[in-house]
Amino acid sequence: MADFNHWNKAADAFPDITAKIVSDTATAARKNIRKQIRANGQIDTGNMYNGIYTVTADNSTYQSGKRYLPEVPRPEDNQSAYVASAADYSVYQNYGTRYMAGRAFWEPGLEQTQADFERNLKKIPQALEDAAK
Amino acid sequence: MSSTTEVKMGVDWLKTTIATLPTLSTDLPGGVHRDVAPLKTVAPFGIIQHLSGQDTITITGKRVLTGILYLFKVVGTDEDIADSVYGSIDDLLSLDQVVAVDGGYIHACYREDTNNYADSSVVGITWRHSGGQYRLLIEKV
């Protein structure tokens, strides 16, 4: 049995495989949101653009900047990740103010990420097969 | 194929549906506007903003539905009033059956998220934005 039953190897690898999907999808979301900011013509100093960051259990792309909110706490495990906008005025750019129309970058960026997520999910069978070798 | 767009069909349906609120003229004296209200609009008023959209297509590339995400919010200087008026309108913005509109059909409307924040774009005045994000499934014919 031990020669051909590699179930334990595959089962052990599964959490790491999904953790990578979580991390890769968060990275894709960050990229897509930034791409939408650029497409909307919302880059002046680059402060809001640079302030789009991801936080996983063991990594963060947060950096300091002007009018930046504090970094969001790390998720409790590697099966979750956060994408956040550090610039405190991002909400006004996205949803508008009394005197300014919003130009949404957040929701379009996240919707584009759905395709990245589905592409990443398709990698699971191959990754399990590799782990079980 | 009609000359309208899915985005406009959705905006029109939202405006028409909001207009059915019996107390609209007193609750929302500034009316409902797209993206931003003109200067000197009486508060509170409503704003509809297109956030994003995705087409559903067949294997042959034919567009069958467009899922569009809109923001609807009540904007005013009184937080309690803005929240209360939005709450009344939110009750109207739920659709689980197909309705015919100019240019096609609206298949569904449901809220995906809440939206509530303050902005101080004028010194000394805080504007409250109270609303939600609504997904409309729209078929253009």
Interface residues (C-beta under 8 A of the other chain):
Chain A: V91 Y92 Y95 G96 T97 R98 Y99 M100 A101 G102 A104 E107 P108 L110 E111 Q114
Chain B: D35 V36 A37 L39 I47 Q49 H50 L51 S52 G53 Q54 L69 L71 K73 V75 N115 Y117 D119 S121 V122 W127 H129 Q133
